Every structure is written in structure tokens, then in C-alpha cells.
């Protein structure tokens, strides 16, 4: 049975899929949106939103514990995980209801169930086949594991399991020092758990500038988070007390770390297996769907967005790609997305944020002699002193040219990435930014001060 044809048929209602649906409907196109779970996908239900709610609760715990330094007498009696989870779930519920209302209000047809490609621009759900003049693949991602590492959901967890924990574990080994691993490590440390991060690569958040990684590691160690970088995982054994994690020590010998739980945070894989992509001839590599800068696959009229496309697996990347594809289908000829211009934020304590090239990438791209950097210490920023946070703004630019990278470390610096994104994407020179007025006292001033210094006009900047 075939149920008509849509202008745009979308497989997956996560950030990329629903953004494409909303924009396409806004442009007057008929839209079919296939989703086997809840509208909003990973980000809304088991990713960005609930994890940031946990991180905010963790911030409240830290502020309560440290309140005396602000002249406020308060005592942290403990962490009520039932209450934390209620707060987290209410945030998700409110956003889910709002998104559901938006999609209904735009006249988008939501098709509930597991979809599978069964022909050119056709998706079959149950016994019904739906067709689209244009097809958008937006099937999202899943939590990866490692070979022979079994996730049981009780002692060995993914981030999805961790979000549903009804207690604060006494101790945790976090396998993976990327964004997900660092954020959960930060939460649990704030809640009072003993945390050890195990990372095979030489540093935490390895996609960030090396200076940012080092600053985060220093801050984490100050918070008593144990860090084992350059330490490959070997095996895990579930014991009566929890887990015994065997890792390879620096001398090549094995060592064992015991804890209550193991969180496996080794990245996310593309959800493409069993969806008919291979059978219909979609070009793929390592499970990812290959797409060009205009999000087009090798099949005519078939696009791909979000985590299934190689590159940064970020909700806002998928969201923007979804909008782009809707406008592309509508004939608006939108500007392709610059992958380096996508902002990146790790919402730990402290936060790490960046946009553009890191120093190493800039030097590799333009040459050592063609790149210069400047680092402004947040010690010179009034609002950062009020918040009692440490960190920096690091600028990377081409000599006598535009700023090509902005890197920030410190509490709440993720909120500064908007201006940093404009600076990078508009190819601004330090001299362009230096005259702009930044409100005082704000952390935003740190960006202004850094550009003043880079333009050769440092005031009270610490460089």
C-alpha cells in the first residue's frame, strides 16, 4: 500500500530531521516526518538537554558547597537524585510538548514507526510505503562500545543509562575523555563521587586546542578527578562490589581500577544499519552516509544530515543542515555550511568552547610563520573574578589577516561562543573587533580585551 507523495519525506525526527521539516513546511512544502521514537531525538531526550540539566544541578551543588566564600551560609545536605531527575525530566517534557505543538501547527504529517528505504525516495513503515519528491536521511546516532565490551546497563553503562541513574555512585570509571565523558565526569565529581577518566589518546577533549585540553586537565585534577590519558582500555570484569577495569599502564604493564560503575563514553556511531541504505545504493563509509557540501548523497533527490554524515556530531550542526536542505529543496540556493565555523562547547566545570581552527591546524594550513596567537587570562576580567572562575581566551590569526580560531576555557564561556562564531565566520580582523563596545562587567569583555591586545592596544589585559 502506498500513501501518497510528499514534497519532502524525512527519515528521523532528531535535530536535523525536525529542523528540516519545520523549515520546509514554512516554505510551503508538504512534509512527511518518520520517527520510531519521540520527536526531538537523541538531543532532546537522552543527549544535550538532559545532560545540561544534570550539569546545572551539579553547578548548584558546587555553589552551595562553596557558598561561604561568597559570604553566604549554606549547607549541602546531599544530592536527591529523585529530585534531580524530576527537574531534568520536566525540562525535557516542556521542550517536547513545545516541539510537538510546533510540528502539529505547521501541518507536518508525523508517521510513527520504524522506517526503511525500500525504493528510490521511498520509505516503508509497517505495511505502508510513503514516497517523497525529495528524501532526507536523518536517522541519528547511537552510543558506541568497544569490541568485547558488553554493556549491561547496570554496572557497565552508556550515557543513556547514566541519565536514568537513581543514585549518585560512590565511584566511577569514565572510559573516554571526549565531550560526553568529561561532562559526566564533571557532574559526578560535583555530586561527590570519586571519578577516574581513562582516555587512550594523549589528552582530554582531543579535538580542542592543546592549551584548552591542558587547562581542563589542570582544573579537573584540582577537583580531585583522576585522569589517565595515554591509557588504552583492556577489559572489564563485573564484581560483587562493582567493576574491575583493566587498563594498559604507561610502562606497558596492566593495572586495575576498581569502581562501582563503568561509563562507556567512546563516541557515537551512525544509526544506518538495517535501514535499507546499502540495498538502495546509498554511498557509505564505515556506516556513515557520504554527502557533499550541499548535503546531497550520490542518489538523485536524496539528502543526508546530522550524525550520520561524517564530521562533528553536534545537534546544532544537524539543525543547521536540516534548515539548509529545506531551503535547497525550495530553490533558495543557501550558502553551504563551513564545518570549521560550527561552534563547539564542552559544558563541564570549567567549560571549554571553540570555533574555527586550533593553533596546530592553523599552522599546518598556513605555515608556522604565517600564524600568530594571543592568550588573554580571565584573571583580568571583572565578571570572571566575581564568578571566581579561571581560564582564558586564546585567539589564533593569520599574520596581518583575519582571526581563524577562538578558544575559551572558564565557567559559562559557552555563552560567549556566539560572538566568537561571528568573528570567525565573517573573517574579522582584530582591528575590526577592537572598537566594538562590550558591556561591563561581563565575561564578554574578555573577547573585546583579547582583540584589543591582538590589535596592538592592550589595556589591562593579561597576556
Helices and strands as residue ranges (DSSP letters): E 2-11, H 15-26, E 31-35, H 41-46, H 48-65, G 67-70, H 81-105, E 109-112, E 115-119, E 122-125, E 128-137, E 141-143, E 156-157, H 159-163, E 171-175, H 179-191, E 194-199, H 210-222, E 226-229, E 233-238, E 243-248, E 254-259, E 261-264, E 268-270, E 284-285, E 288-289, E 302-304, G 306-308, H 315-329, G 339-341, E 344-346, E 351-356, H 359-366, G 368-370, E 371-377, G 378-380, H 382-387, E 392-398, E 403-410, G 413-416, H 417-425, H 430-434, H 444-454
